[in-house]
């Protein structure tokens, strides 16, 4: 009997011993201070965080023994925040901007031309010279530039995008290749003329008339990977891309499926009649890395290029109200279709007239019979909203304001020229918009229009100050957000705006293990030290990426 029972006992003991040596978790982040929210209040829980298959598997108090894991990282009391997400950006465009002429911060048109000259010398083989980032509002001479100096530089097409992407200046070669003349016309766009001849400046929809060569697939892949590297380094663990054509979306999906691109992306489809037909027939796309269930529309242009659609004329151009990029009937038809099909509609609206239009179009579609529920339609930017229109956010229609705090500090020096003192309190009103929406608001940057660094967002949202510290007392600080509200805007609120609140945005069991980790408590960082504060670690889907 003993001889029979001994092998069984030994086998059971061996099996138990073997099981005990197999770690239950992939990684344990030990001795963390885990950011937690109680309402808008931010606190920190001393804890160990265990990861399994890319997700958070356990969070235990720091005084308890360490959990068994294949790997343990001692954080030594570092502060672990839910991974920061940029809720409105242009991911592919960021990578492209890194390889084009950088015109951000130029003090004059002559400086822009000098940078193009240098770029041409350093890139003799480039077929099309592209650049971005100029802003005539920062120059002593705020008039639109012209192509004259560019025409003298090269016989290659040159296309230089304004900082907001809603205007370009190009040389006459680019105009000629595109067949753009003084008689060319397009709804929702303007071809700026001087002495009856195109100056090279194209505003809003007029940009679509350009027919110069587009980036190749190989170039786009390079752009995407460059954007990923920069975003991860800055602490981003997710991005909402505000409008890509189907071709680029499928390229991203193929790269993610191959493991080449490892940035979680929520991508809005760049709206067109053809895109609507394709995706509404195909249905949403959802993987661990990519979500496509929304469309990006434009209702107007940008304030800086006087394309934002205003209810009253521009303060500095009394005969001008801005540009409507899509007419009401088209938006109403599209909205009704999307509401019945259950897709999210996200519409760029800057001016108070554009915001009123979009809010009313949304409300009509979402309250109509046959509209699906909880669609979380977003107004992207919601930059100038009349007080009486703010009430249309949130509530039964659950319309969401999606804003970018650094737009306020970028625009504050010249926005009063456009809007006048009476309308300025209606602009960049992030606290009021958040309250109208029931206490939450997704935050982004609109990069590469603004810098992708999320710490700049925190500075702009909380202190309402620019990187150089001005104004010392802050800009319209009655509309500032608290630190807790701002971090929620880049984490839980961003997740909610993308229907991902059960996957990310908070540090809780079952969510993706996405973390932005700092050695310092962000509550204790002074405002002007924020831009110099960088994450020490970044984790995405359970993998350390920085």
Secondary structure, DSSP 8 states (H G I E B T S, - for coil): -HHHHHHHHHHHHHHHHHHHHS-SEEEEEEEEEEEEEETTEEEEEEEEEEEETTEEEEEEETTS----EEEEEE-TT-EEEE-EEEEEE-HHHHHHHTTSEE-TT-SSHHHHHHHHHHHHHH-TT-SEEEEEEE-GGGSSS-S---SHHHHTT-SSEEEEEETTSSEEEE-HHHHHHHT--TT---TTEEEEEETTEEEEEEEEGGGGG-------HHHHHHHHHHHHHHHHHHTEEEEEEEEE-HHHHHHHHHHHHTTS---EEEEEEE--HHHHHHHHHH--EE-SSEEEEEEEEESB--TTTT-S--SS-BTTBTT----BSS-HHHHHHHHHHHHHHT-EEEEEE-SHHHHHHHHHHHHHHHTSTT--S----EEEE--B--HHHHTTSBGGGTBEEEE-HHHHHHHTTTHHHHH-HHHHTTBS-HHHHHHHTTS--EE---TTSS---HHHHHHHHHT---TT--STT-SSGGG---HHHHHHHTTHHHHHHTT-TTTSSS--TTSB--EEEESS-GGGS-GGGGGG---SEEEETTEE--
